[in-house]
Amino acid sequence: MRKTRTPSTWPLLPHLRFHLPTLHLNSVFGDDWFALKAESFARFFGTPVFLVAQSVVVLAWIGLNAVGLAKFDVYPFILLNLAFSLQSAYAAPLILLAQTRQADRDKAHAEADALHRETLAQTASDQQALVVAQTAQIVKLLEQNTELTRLTRELGDRIESLTREIHGKIVTR
């Protein structure tokens, strides 16, 4: 049985929080035993294992009947044609349903990813605005510091001038 993540386990995966709105989407087949088997069967049709196995069965079928070891479906192999028709009658809808189910999942993930990108963009924009505001504040503080340094120097120069003046009046007496 396949383990799925439930909303209660999502706090452990905060990056998946954007997928929460799509949890209500049920699969096209449903979520019961038949649904899971039907989708896995539909996905199996496109695998190399299936293609090789089917080719081996068809070659054995034709070989046994052509050589004459078995005579259940002699040339023109009408029973084999019927088997292929039956297989395609079931395979085509299963494959289409599996594709639809995958398309629904892809769409839900694309929407969640788009929401995630928008949230990241908004966060980046907010951080950039904060950096601009902090930079402006730092520039303002530097200007104030420069002004205070200039005033301190002027006051120091004034104190030095007054000290000399007082010293000059005291020493000359």
Protein Blocks (a to p, Z undefined) as FASTA:
>chain_A
ZZdddfklmmmmmmlmmmmmmmmpccfkbjcfklmmmmmmmmmmmpmklmmmmmmmmmmm
mmmmmnopacfbccehlmlmmmmmmmmmmmmmmmmmmmmmmmmmmmmmmmmmmmmmmmmm
mmmmmmmmmmmmmmmmmmmmmmmmmmmmmmmmmmmmmmmmmmmmmmmmmmmZZ
